Each structure stands twice: as structure tokens, then as C-alpha cells.
Amino acid sequence: MNLSKNGKGSGGRASALSLDALRGAWAEAPGWARWGVYLLLVVAALFLPSQSIGTFMAPSGSDWPTMLSDQIAIYVLLALGLNVVVGMAGLLDLGYVAFYAVGGYTIAIFATKYDWTFWETLVLAIAFSALAGILLGAPTLRLRGDYLAIVTLGFGEIVKKTANNSSYVNGPRGVQGIPHPPTLSEFEIMGVQPLKYGLLDSRPYYYLLLFFIILTIIFVKRLDRSRVGRAWASIREDEDAAELMGVPTFKFKLAAFAIGAAIGGSGGVVFAAKQTSINPENFTFLVSALILAGVVLGGSGNIPGVMLGAFVVAWLPERFRFMNDYRMLIFGAALVVMMIFRPEGLWPSRRRKAELAEGTGGMGSMGAEVAGPGQSAAAEVGK
């Protein structure tokens, strides 16, 4: 194999050069061209539930629109929320499923016990999830790296165990009879009623999630380009230096937790309304692990990469479900190979690639320095 001085093959260099060239062309593109691309992407997403696409994207006997609404779109939305915490602020969160559960149980309680509507509980769930993020972050964000990760992991398990042991939410049996979102209109376009919610058609729920995803992208992108985004970048790259420069790091880390939690809570509301019932087993640690895997696999900190990674993580195990138990083995092996040969992810940002090369692991300091591709481990230990 033809290797360069830094150990990368010619194929890796060609891929990086092509990606950089694409980014350069995008940066120089006029505004109308960018908006045209955005519009085309939205139109493509609207046609994604088409059965013609589902014939090769879904395994035989599976319903493609249901896969999109129940797993893929939910994972993409959750990954966008976790990316705020992990990718933008550099805080490792292993208990993100807790905020997803807070959103789901909020609509379960208020819709079934107090007859609140979907839209009322959606606003309340977002507020409760953000509050949960603040309550978790306020006493723990003084911690860093792996210590913070352990605390967030514990928080996720606490929420699950609390729901499992609480008679108020029926313990392990969960809550049934959660109402669907109210139908806004019964107008039909190309055989689809996108605003009529029920049991028979999953496509309206996919379009609702797509709406939330678009809003989240706009909101997060504007944050990333603001003073808040610059503060998160400084915290991620070197928190001590950011504090010395006058950045109120605790306040911005708390904001990242609250915003990420709010996005996760909105996903929990849609999930519960679609399923009409939830129980604690819907909110296991595996969900947090898979969402984190999607963020890292796609390219932590880069919104298109994160969405791609979440899509792959949600879609691949379902697409190869016919392999039974071997599908998870193959899926895990593919993740390992990916992290060995492309640790920066499928679609990384240039900034995060530079951070990875400097030895921060692409995710801020994780409690110890990590040797980058161009560094020796001995040199890092000696720091």
C-alpha cells in the first residue's frame, strides 16, 4: 500500500481532498445556490417514505414509513440534541436517554390523567426536560471527562428505575392510552394525509418529526454561529484557557445541557404519542449508547455528519434483521472497523479533525490526553 509520511493511504488522502474541495465550493457558493440545495434536500426528505424507496431500504415484510418514524427520524432528532452537548460543548453524556424519558412520561401523565392535548404537553415536556438538564448539570458540571460521563450514566439509570418502581406511572407495566396528536386537517396530497394522525399511517408522524428536525437544525446552527457557539468551542478545545480568557464556562455548559435535554424531550413526546403506550424498557442505556455512537460515527460537531451517523446506526440493524442474532455482531464489528480507520467519523468538520489530530480525541479532554494520529503516546503521557 502506498503510504504517506503520516501513515495515511492514498485513498484516505483522496477522500479528504475531495471532501475539502466540496466544502470550499460550498463556502464560495452564492446564497441563492445554498437555499436551492436546502430546498432540494427538504423535498427529498418529504419523498423519503415512498414505497419505491422502501423496497430496497427496508427488509422484506417491514413497513418502511414505520421504520422512518419509529426509529430513524427519532434517532436523528436525538442525535442533533446530543450533538449540542457532546459535539459542540465537548461534554460526554452517557445518560441522554433520561431526557427522552422525561418527555415521554410528561405526555403520558398529563394526557392520560389531566386530559392535556399533545401541543400543550409538548411545550410542558420541553420545559421539564430542560429543567431536568439544569438539575443534572448544576451539581455535576464541575466534573470533567470520564467523571462527568459516569454521573450522567447514573442519572439515566435513576430515571429508568424511578419509573420502574413508581406506582403513579404503573411501574414496569407503563402507561397506556396515550392519545395521538389531534388531526389538524384531512387534506390529501399524493395519497397521503400529512396532518391526520392515527394508527394506520406512520407517514404523518415522520413529517412531524421532520418538522422538528428542521427547526432544530436552524436553531442549533444559529447558536453555533453566535457568541454561545464560540464559547462552546473554546470550552471544548481547552476549558482552562477559556476560563482564563473570561468565558463563564459553567453557565455555557449548563446551557448546553438544557438545550440538548429540551430537544431530547421533544423526541420523547412524539415517540409516546405515536406508540400510545410507554414503559421503562423503552428507555434503556442502549438507546443512549446508540445515539452517542451515531454522533461519533457521523462526525461529532458537524450537523450533516451527525444526521448521517444517526441514520446509519438506526437503519443498518433493521435492514439486516433477517440475519437474526448475527446482525448486531456484524453491526458492532463495522463500528469497530470504522473507528480504527476513520476515527474522525464519516463526515467530520475541519475544526474537529484538527482537534483530533492535536490529541483531544475530537471531544475535548476526556480526563486524560489521547495521542492523535501524528503524535506518540509517550509524548502525551509526558504532558
C-alpha positions as a LaTeX table, in Angstrom:
\begin{tabular}{lrrr}
\hline
Residue & $x$ (\AA) & $y$ (\AA) & $z$ (\AA) \\
\hline
Met1 & 0.00 & 0.00 & 0.00 \\
Asn2 & 1.21 & 3.44 & $-0.86$ \\
Leu3 & 1.51 & 5.26 & 2.47 \\
Ser4 & 2.31 & 8.89 & 3.09 \\
Lys5 & 4.69 & 10.10 & 5.75 \\
Asn6 & 1.97 & 10.40 & 8.37 \\
Gly7 & 0.81 & 6.84 & 7.72 \\
Lys8 & $-2.35$ & 7.55 & 5.76 \\
Gly9 & $-3.01$ & 5.77 & 2.49 \\
Ser10 & $-3.58$ & 7.49 & $-0.84$ \\
Gly11 & $-7.27$ & 6.55 & $-0.68$ \\
Gly12 & $-7.67$ & 8.42 & 2.60 \\
Arg13 & $-5.89$ & 11.48 & 1.15 \\
Ala14 & $-8.11$ & 11.44 & $-1.94$ \\
Ser15 & $-11.23$ & 11.22 & 0.21 \\
Ala16 & $-10.10$ & 14.08 & 2.43 \\
Leu17 & $-9.13$ & 16.22 & $-0.56$ \\
Ser18 & $-12.47$ & 15.65 & $-2.27$ \\
Leu19 & $-14.36$ & 16.50 & 0.91 \\
Asp20 & $-12.29$ & 19.65 & 1.44 \\
Ala21 & $-12.85$ & 20.67 & $-2.18$ \\
Leu22 & $-16.60$ & 20.21 & $-1.72$ \\
Arg23 & $-16.51$ & 22.34 & 1.44 \\
Gly24 & $-14.51$ & 25.03 & $-0.34$ \\
Ala25 & $-17.03$ & 25.14 & $-3.19$ \\
Trp26 & $-19.90$ & 25.31 & $-0.71$ \\
Ala27 & $-18.26$ & 28.18 & 1.20 \\
Glu28 & $-17.90$ & 30.18 & $-2.03$ \\
Ala29 & $-21.41$ & 29.38 & $-3.31$ \\
Pro30 & $-23.85$ & 32.32 & $-3.51$ \\
Gly31 & $-26.78$ & 32.48 & $-1.13$ \\
Trp32 & $-29.40$ & 31.53 & $-3.74$ \\
Ala33 & $-27.48$ & 28.36 & $-4.57$ \\
Arg34 & $-27.33$ & 27.33 & $-0.93$ \\
Trp35 & $-31.03$ & 27.90 & $-0.40$ \\
Gly36 & $-31.72$ & 25.93 & $-3.56$ \\
Val37 & $-29.78$ & 22.97 & $-2.17$ \\
Tyr38 & $-31.59$ & 23.26 & 1.17 \\
Leu39 & $-34.94$ & 23.24 & $-0.64$ \\
Leu40 & $-33.98$ & 20.19 & $-2.68$ \\
Leu41 & $-32.91$ & 18.35 & 0.48 \\
Val42 & $-36.24$ & 19.13 & 2.16 \\
Val43 & $-38.15$ & 17.93 & $-0.92$ \\
Ala44 & $-36.08$ & 14.73 & $-0.98$ \\
Ala45 & $-36.84$ & 14.18 & 2.71 \\
Leu46 & $-40.56$ & 14.63 & 2.01 \\
Phe47 & $-40.44$ & 11.84 & $-0.60$ \\
Leu48 & $-38.32$ & 9.55 & 1.58 \\
Pro49 & $-41.31$ & 7.47 & 2.87 \\
Ser50 & $-42.14$ & 6.44 & $-0.71$ \\
Gln51 & $-42.70$ & 2.71 & $-1.11$ \\
Ser52 & $-40.38$ & 2.67 & $-4.14$ \\
Ile53 & $-37.55$ & 3.69 & $-1.81$ \\
Gly54 & $-38.72$ & 1.25 & 0.85 \\
Thr55 & $-38.39$ & $-1.73$ & $-1.49$ \\
Phe56 & $-34.60$ & $-1.70$ & $-1.07$ \\
Met57 & $-34.21$ & 0.29 & 2.16 \\
Ala58 & $-36.45$ & $-1.94$ & 4.31 \\
Pro59 & $-36.21$ & $-5.73$ & 4.74 \\
Ser60 & $-38.94$ & $-7.93$ & 3.33 \\
Gly61 & $-42.10$ & $-7.78$ & 5.42 \\
Ser62 & $-41.22$ & $-4.48$ & 7.13 \\
Asp63 & $-43.02$ & $-1.20$ & 6.69 \\
Trp64 & $-40.58$ & 1.50 & 5.55 \\
Pro65 & $-42.58$ & 4.53 & 6.78 \\
Thr66 & $-42.84$ & 2.89 & 10.21 \\
Met67 & $-39.06$ & 2.38 & 10.30 \\
Leu68 & $-38.62$ & 6.04 & 9.44 \\
Ser69 & $-40.99$ & 7.37 & 12.10 \\
Asp70 & $-40.31$ & 4.92 & 14.94 \\
Gln71 & $-36.52$ & 4.73 & 14.69 \\
Ile72 & $-34.63$ & 6.67 & 12.06 \\
Ala73 & $-36.24$ & 10.11 & 12.42 \\
Ile74 & $-36.33$ & 9.78 & 16.23 \\
Tyr75 & $-32.62$ & 8.88 & 16.30 \\
Val76 & $-31.73$ & 11.79 & 14.04 \\
Leu77 & $-33.59$ & 14.24 & 16.29 \\
Leu78 & $-32.00$ & 12.81 & 19.44 \\
Ala79 & $-28.55$ & 12.86 & 17.83 \\
Leu80 & $-28.96$ & 16.55 & 16.99 \\
Gly81 & $-29.76$ & 17.20 & 20.65 \\
Leu82 & $-26.87$ & 15.12 & 21.97 \\
Asn83 & $-24.55$ & 16.80 & 19.47 \\
Val84 & $-25.12$ & 20.09 & 21.28 \\
Val85 & $-23.74$ & 18.53 & 24.46 \\
Val86 & $-21.06$ & 16.22 & 23.05 \\
Gly87 & $-20.11$ & 17.71 & 19.71 \\
Met88 & $-20.40$ & 21.43 & 20.37 \\
Ala89 & $-19.65$ & 21.77 & 24.09 \\
Gly90 & $-17.39$ & 18.71 & 24.40 \\
Leu91 & $-19.23$ & 17.16 & 27.39 \\
Leu92 & $-19.60$ & 13.38 & 27.39 \\
Asp93 & $-23.19$ & 12.43 & 28.29 \\
Leu94 & $-23.98$ & 8.73 & 28.70 \\
Gly95 & $-27.44$ & 9.26 & 30.17 \\
Tyr96 & $-29.12$ & 11.20 & 27.39 \\
Val97 & $-31.99$ & 8.71 & 27.30 \\
Ala98 & $-33.17$ & 10.20 & 30.62 \\
Phe99 & $-34.34$ & 13.39 & 28.90 \\
Tyr100 & $-36.02$ & 11.30 & 26.20 \\
Ala101 & $-37.87$ & 9.50 & 29.02 \\
Val102 & $-38.84$ & 12.77 & 30.72 \\
Gly103 & $-40.55$ & 13.91 & 27.52 \\
Gly104 & $-42.32$ & 10.59 & 27.04 \\
Tyr105 & $-43.59$ & 10.36 & 30.61 \\
Thr106 & $-44.67$ & 14.01 & 30.62 \\
Ile107 & $-47.19$ & 13.44 & 27.84 \\
Ala108 & $-48.12$ & 10.05 & 29.31 \\
Ile109 & $-49.04$ & 11.60 & 32.68 \\
Phe110 & $-50.62$ & 14.86 & 31.62 \\
Ala111 & $-52.51$ & 13.46 & 28.62 \\
Thr112 & $-53.96$ & 10.43 & 30.40 \\
Lys113 & $-54.53$ & 11.85 & 33.91 \\
Tyr114 & $-55.30$ & 15.51 & 33.19 \\
Asp115 & $-56.56$ & 15.42 & 29.58 \\
Trp116 & $-53.95$ & 17.83 & 28.23 \\
Thr117 & $-53.60$ & 17.97 & 24.44 \\
Phe118 & $-50.50$ & 16.93 & 22.52 \\
Trp119 & $-49.39$ & 20.50 & 21.82 \\
Glu120 & $-49.84$ & 21.59 & 25.43 \\
Thr121 & $-47.84$ & 18.65 & 26.74 \\
Leu122 & $-45.19$ & 19.20 & 24.07 \\
Val123 & $-44.43$ & 22.67 & 25.46 \\
Leu124 & $-44.52$ & 21.36 & 29.02 \\
Ala125 & $-42.28$ & 18.38 & 28.18 \\
Ile126 & $-39.68$ & 20.65 & 26.57 \\
Ala127 & $-39.70$ & 22.83 & 29.69 \\
Phe128 & $-39.49$ & 19.83 & 32.06 \\
Ser129 & $-36.67$ & 18.25 & 30.03 \\
Ala130 & $-34.68$ & 21.49 & 30.04 \\
Leu131 & $-35.25$ & 21.75 & 33.79 \\
Ala132 & $-34.02$ & 18.16 & 34.19 \\
Gly133 & $-30.89$ & 19.10 & 32.25 \\
Ile134 & $-30.32$ & 22.05 & 34.59 \\
Leu135 & $-30.94$ & 19.93 & 37.70 \\
Leu136 & $-28.45$ & 17.34 & 36.45 \\
Gly137 & $-25.87$ & 19.87 & 35.33 \\
Ala138 & $-25.95$ & 22.29 & 38.27 \\
Pro139 & $-24.26$ & 19.96 & 40.80 \\
Thr140 & $-22.22$ & 17.87 & 38.34 \\
Leu141 & $-20.76$ & 20.15 & 35.68 \\
Arg142 & $-17.82$ & 20.98 & 37.94 \\
Leu143 & $-16.69$ & 17.48 & 36.99 \\
Arg144 & $-14.93$ & 16.75 & 33.71 \\
Gly145 & $-14.30$ & 13.93 & 31.30 \\
Asp146 & $-14.94$ & 10.37 & 32.44 \\
Tyr147 & $-16.17$ & 11.51 & 35.87 \\
Leu148 & $-18.95$ & 13.52 & 34.25 \\
Ala149 & $-19.75$ & 10.57 & 31.99 \\
Ile150 & $-20.23$ & 8.27 & 35.00 \\
Val151 & $-22.56$ & 10.77 & 36.70 \\
Thr152 & $-24.72$ & 11.16 & 33.59 \\
Leu153 & $-24.84$ & 7.38 & 33.20 \\
Gly154 & $-26.11$ & 7.12 & 36.76 \\
Phe155 & $-28.76$ & 9.79 & 36.11 \\
Gly156 & $-30.11$ & 7.84 & 33.15 \\
Glu157 & $-30.41$ & 4.71 & 35.28 \\
Ile158 & $-32.05$ & 6.65 & 38.14 \\
Val159 & $-34.80$ & 7.94 & 35.84 \\
Lys160 & $-35.46$ & 4.45 & 34.48 \\
Lys161 & $-35.50$ & 2.82 & 37.93 \\
Thr162 & $-37.74$ & 5.56 & 39.31 \\
Ala163 & $-40.29$ & 4.95 & 36.56 \\
Asn164 & $-39.99$ & 1.20 & 37.06 \\
Asn165 & $-40.69$ & 1.44 & 40.81 \\
Ser166 & $-43.35$ & 4.16 & 40.78 \\
Ser167 & $-46.97$ & 3.10 & 41.04 \\
Tyr168 & $-48.01$ & 6.56 & 39.81 \\
Val169 & $-46.87$ & 5.57 & 36.29 \\
Asn170 & $-47.79$ & 1.87 & 36.72 \\
Gly171 & $-44.21$ & 0.71 & 37.25 \\
Pro172 & $-42.95$ & $-1.84$ & 34.71 \\
Arg173 & $-46.37$ & $-2.02$ & 33.02 \\
Gly174 & $-46.02$ & 1.58 & 31.91 \\
Val175 & $-48.73$ & 3.95 & 30.75 \\
Gln176 & $-51.31$ & 3.02 & 28.11 \\
Gly177 & $-53.93$ & 5.01 & 26.26 \\
Ile178 & $-51.74$ & 7.98 & 25.36 \\
Pro179 & $-53.69$ & 9.97 & 22.74 \\
His180 & $-52.42$ & 10.69 & 19.27 \\
Pro181 & $-51.80$ & 14.29 & 18.23 \\
Pro182 & $-55.08$ & 15.95 & 17.16 \\
Thr183 & $-55.71$ & 15.90 & 13.43 \\
Leu184 & $-55.09$ & 19.39 & 12.07 \\
Ser185 & $-56.53$ & 18.80 & 8.60 \\
Glu186 & $-57.65$ & 15.92 & 6.40 \\
Phe187 & $-56.39$ & 17.36 & 3.14 \\
Glu188 & $-54.69$ & 14.79 & 0.92 \\
Ile189 & $-51.70$ & 15.10 & $-1.36$ \\
Met190 & $-50.42$ & 12.21 & $-3.49$ \\
Gly191 & $-52.36$ & 9.71 & $-1.40$ \\
Val192 & $-51.06$ & 10.99 & 1.95 \\
Gln193 & $-52.90$ & 12.92 & 4.65 \\
Pro194 & $-49.85$ & 14.51 & 6.34 \\
Leu195 & $-51.80$ & 16.18 & 9.15 \\
Lys196 & $-54.10$ & 13.29 & 10.09 \\
Tyr197 & $-52.68$ & 11.22 & 12.95 \\
Gly198 & $-53.78$ & 7.70 & 13.76 \\
Leu199 & $-52.68$ & 4.07 & 13.96 \\
Leu200 & $-52.81$ & 3.07 & 10.31 \\
Asp201 & $-50.38$ & 5.50 & 8.66 \\
Ser202 & $-46.93$ & 6.32 & 10.08 \\
Arg203 & $-46.09$ & 8.96 & 7.49 \\
Pro204 & $-47.74$ & 11.91 & 9.33 \\
Tyr205 & $-45.53$ & 11.18 & 12.35 \\
Tyr206 & $-42.47$ & 11.15 & 10.11 \\
Tyr207 & $-43.44$ & 14.55 & 8.71 \\
Leu208 & $-43.99$ & 15.88 & 12.24 \\
Leu209 & $-40.51$ & 14.68 & 13.23 \\
Leu210 & $-39.08$ & 16.14 & 10.03 \\
Phe211 & $-40.58$ & 19.49 & 11.02 \\
Phe212 & $-38.93$ & 19.25 & 14.45 \\
Ile213 & $-35.62$ & 18.24 & 12.85 \\
Ile214 & $-35.64$ & 21.25 & 10.52 \\
Leu215 & $-36.45$ & 23.62 & 13.40 \\
Thr216 & $-33.68$ & 22.06 & 15.48 \\
Ile217 & $-31.12$ & 22.42 & 12.68 \\
Ile218 & $-31.98$ & 26.10 & 12.20 \\
Phe219 & $-31.86$ & 26.77 & 15.95 \\
Val220 & $-28.61$ & 24.89 & 16.57 \\
Lys221 & $-26.90$ & 26.35 & 13.51 \\
Arg222 & $-27.71$ & 29.88 & 14.60 \\
Leu223 & $-26.40$ & 29.08 & 18.07 \\
Asp224 & $-23.20$ & 27.67 & 16.61 \\
Arg225 & $-22.54$ & 30.92 & 14.74 \\
Ser226 & $-23.28$ & 33.09 & 17.76 \\
Arg227 & $-21.36$ & 34.05 & 20.88 \\
Val228 & $-22.76$ & 30.91 & 22.52 \\
Gly229 & $-21.28$ & 28.66 & 19.84 \\
Arg230 & $-17.90$ & 30.33 & 20.12 \\
Ala231 & $-17.98$ & 29.86 & 23.89 \\
Trp232 & $-18.80$ & 26.16 & 23.46 \\
Ala233 & $-15.92$ & 25.77 & 21.00 \\
Ser234 & $-13.47$ & 27.36 & 23.45 \\
Ile235 & $-14.71$ & 25.11 & 26.27 \\
Arg236 & $-14.39$ & 22.04 & 24.08 \\
Glu237 & $-10.87$ & 22.85 & 22.96 \\
Asp238 & $-9.43$ & 24.00 & 26.31 \\
Glu239 & $-11.71$ & 24.75 & 29.24 \\
Asp240 & $-8.93$ & 26.15 & 31.44 \\
Ala241 & $-7.82$ & 28.58 & 28.76 \\
Ala242 & $-11.44$ & 29.61 & 28.19 \\
Glu243 & $-11.85$ & 30.41 & 31.89 \\
Leu244 & $-8.63$ & 32.44 & 31.88 \\
Met245 & $-9.98$ & 34.44 & 28.93 \\
Gly246 & $-13.12$ & 35.31 & 30.90 \\
Val247 & $-15.60$ & 32.83 & 29.44 \\
Pro248 & $-18.21$ & 31.84 & 32.08 \\
Thr249 & $-17.73$ & 28.15 & 31.33 \\
Phe250 & $-20.19$ & 26.79 & 33.89 \\
Lys251 & $-23.05$ & 28.91 & 32.56 \\
Phe252 & $-22.45$ & 27.85 & 28.96 \\
Lys253 & $-22.07$ & 24.18 & 29.86 \\
Leu254 & $-25.34$ & 24.35 & 31.76 \\
Ala255 & $-26.97$ & 25.96 & 28.72 \\
Ala256 & $-25.70$ & 23.10 & 26.53 \\
Phe257 & $-27.22$ & 20.53 & 28.88 \\
Ala258 & $-30.56$ & 22.36 & 28.99 \\
Ile259 & $-30.80$ & 22.82 & 25.21 \\
Gly260 & $-29.77$ & 19.24 & 24.45 \\
Ala261 & $-32.24$ & 17.94 & 27.03 \\
Ala262 & $-35.10$ & 20.01 & 25.59 \\
Ile263 & $-34.51$ & 18.56 & 22.12 \\
Gly264 & $-34.43$ & 15.04 & 23.56 \\
Gly265 & $-37.67$ & 15.67 & 25.45 \\
Ser266 & $-39.48$ & 16.71 & 22.26 \\
Gly267 & $-38.49$ & 13.40 & 20.68 \\
Gly268 & $-39.91$ & 11.53 & 23.68 \\
Val269 & $-43.27$ & 13.28 & 23.26 \\
Val270 & $-43.63$ & 12.25 & 19.62 \\
Phe271 & $-42.50$ & 8.69 & 20.38 \\
Ala272 & $-45.06$ & 8.27 & 23.16 \\
Ala273 & $-47.89$ & 9.79 & 21.10 \\
Lys274 & $-47.07$ & 7.51 & 18.17 \\
Gln275 & $-46.86$ & 4.32 & 20.25 \\
Thr276 & $-49.84$ & 5.28 & 22.53 \\
Ser277 & $-48.06$ & 3.47 & 25.39 \\
Ile278 & $-44.65$ & 3.53 & 27.03 \\
Asn279 & $-42.81$ & 1.60 & 29.74 \\
Pro280 & $-39.36$ & 1.85 & 31.36 \\
Glu281 & $-37.86$ & $-0.69$ & 28.92 \\
Asn282 & $-38.25$ & 1.87 & 26.12 \\
Phe283 & $-35.55$ & 3.99 & 27.81 \\
Thr284 & $-32.57$ & 1.70 & 28.37 \\
Phe285 & $-28.89$ & 2.61 & 28.35 \\
Leu286 & $-28.59$ & 1.02 & 24.90 \\
Val287 & $-30.54$ & 3.95 & 23.45 \\
Ser288 & $-28.03$ & 6.44 & 24.89 \\
Ala289 & $-25.14$ & 4.32 & 23.61 \\
Leu290 & $-26.56$ & 4.09 & 20.08 \\
Ile291 & $-27.28$ & 7.83 & 19.89 \\
Leu292 & $-23.74$ & 8.60 & 21.08 \\
Ala293 & $-22.40$ & 6.10 & 18.53 \\
Gly294 & $-24.33$ & 7.90 & 15.80 \\
Val295 & $-22.88$ & 11.28 & 16.83 \\
Val296 & $-19.30$ & 9.99 & 16.90 \\
Leu297 & $-19.67$ & 7.77 & 13.82 \\
Gly298 & $-21.10$ & 10.56 & 11.70 \\
Gly299 & $-18.68$ & 13.26 & 12.79 \\
Ser300 & $-19.10$ & 14.90 & 16.17 \\
Gly301 & $-19.86$ & 18.61 & 15.92 \\
Asn302 & $-20.89$ & 18.54 & 12.25 \\
Ile303 & $-24.68$ & 18.63 & 11.81 \\
Pro304 & $-24.84$ & 16.80 & 8.41 \\
Gly305 & $-22.38$ & 14.20 & 9.71 \\
Val306 & $-24.34$ & 13.65 & 12.91 \\
Met307 & $-27.54$ & 13.15 & 10.93 \\
Leu308 & $-25.80$ & 10.67 & 8.63 \\
Gly309 & $-24.36$ & 8.77 & 11.58 \\
Ala310 & $-27.73$ & 8.56 & 13.34 \\
Phe311 & $-29.37$ & 7.36 & 10.11 \\
Val312 & $-26.77$ & 4.61 & 9.71 \\
Val313 & $-26.98$ & 3.50 & 13.34 \\
Ala314 & $-30.78$ & 3.34 & 13.25 \\
Trp315 & $-31.14$ & 1.84 & 9.77 \\
Leu316 & $-28.41$ & $-0.81$ & 9.49 \\
Pro317 & $-29.59$ & $-3.17$ & 12.29 \\
Glu318 & $-33.14$ & $-3.05$ & 10.92 \\
Arg319 & $-32.11$ & $-3.51$ & 7.30 \\
Phe320 & $-30.24$ & $-6.71$ & 8.17 \\
Arg321 & $-32.77$ & $-8.04$ & 10.67 \\
Phe322 & $-33.06$ & $-11.23$ & 8.60 \\
Met323 & $-29.61$ & $-12.19$ & 9.94 \\
Asn324 & $-31.17$ & $-12.59$ & 13.40 \\
Asp325 & $-28.55$ & $-12.58$ & 16.18 \\
Tyr326 & $-25.63$ & $-12.10$ & 13.81 \\
Arg327 & $-26.84$ & $-8.66$ & 12.69 \\
Met328 & $-25.69$ & $-6.98$ & 15.94 \\
Leu329 & $-22.35$ & $-8.78$ & 15.77 \\
Ile330 & $-21.80$ & $-7.50$ & 12.23 \\
Phe331 & $-23.02$ & $-4.04$ & 13.20 \\
Gly332 & $-20.61$ & $-3.88$ & 16.15 \\
Ala333 & $-17.71$ & $-5.10$ & 14.03 \\
Ala334 & $-18.49$ & $-2.42$ & 11.42 \\
Leu335 & $-18.38$ & 0.27 & 14.13 \\
Val336 & $-15.02$ & $-1.00$ & 15.39 \\
Val337 & $-13.53$ & $-1.03$ & 11.88 \\
Met338 & $-14.89$ & 2.44 & 11.24 \\
Met339 & $-13.36$ & 3.88 & 14.41 \\
Ile340 & $-9.99$ & 2.29 & 13.60 \\
Phe341 & $-9.68$ & 3.55 & 10.03 \\
Arg342 & $-11.71$ & 6.76 & 10.25 \\
Pro343 & $-11.82$ & 7.90 & 13.89 \\
Glu344 & $-12.97$ & 11.41 & 12.97 \\
Gly345 & $-16.25$ & 10.00 & 11.58 \\
Leu346 & $-17.93$ & 9.64 & 8.21 \\
Trp347 & $-18.43$ & 13.38 & 7.67 \\
Pro348 & $-16.32$ & 15.39 & 10.14 \\
Ser349 & $-15.89$ & 19.13 & 10.29 \\
Arg350 & $-12.44$ & 20.54 & 9.60 \\
Arg351 & $-12.25$ & 22.01 & 13.10 \\
Arg352 & $-12.94$ & 18.66 & 14.77 \\
Lys353 & $-10.44$ & 16.88 & 12.54 \\
Ala354 & $-7.81$ & 19.37 & 13.68 \\
Glu355 & $-8.74$ & 18.79 & 17.32 \\
Leu356 & $-8.42$ & 15.04 & 16.84 \\
Ala357 & $-5.00$ & 15.48 & 15.25 \\
Glu358 & $-3.91$ & 17.57 & 18.24 \\
Gly359 & $-4.77$ & 14.71 & 20.59 \\
Thr360 & $-8.05$ & 15.77 & 22.21 \\
Gly361 & $-9.91$ & 12.79 & 20.81 \\
Gly362 & $-12.23$ & 15.11 & 18.91 \\
Met363 & $-14.41$ & 15.53 & 22.00 \\
Gly364 & $-12.47$ & 17.74 & 24.36 \\
Ser365 & $-10.38$ & 16.42 & 27.22 \\
Met366 & $-11.84$ & 13.14 & 28.41 \\
Gly367 & $-9.99$ & 13.06 & 31.72 \\
Ala368 & $-6.63$ & 12.25 & 30.11 \\
Glu369 & $-4.81$ & 13.26 & 26.97 \\
Val370 & $-5.18$ & 10.98 & 23.97 \\
Ala371 & $-2.46$ & 10.68 & 21.37 \\
Gly372 & $-3.54$ & 11.98 & 17.99 \\
Pro373 & $-2.69$ & 10.39 & 14.63 \\
Gly374 & 0.54 & 12.34 & 14.33 \\
Gln375 & 1.65 & 12.02 & 17.96 \\
Ser376 & 3.26 & 9.33 & 20.06 \\
Ala377 & 1.62 & 8.05 & 23.20 \\
Ala378 & 4.79 & 8.66 & 25.20 \\
Ala379 & 4.72 & 12.33 & 24.30 \\
Glu380 & 1.13 & 12.66 & 25.54 \\
Val381 & 1.82 & 10.86 & 28.82 \\
Gly382 & 4.68 & 13.24 & 29.46 \\
Lys383 & 2.41 & 16.31 & 29.31 \\
\hline
\end{tabular}
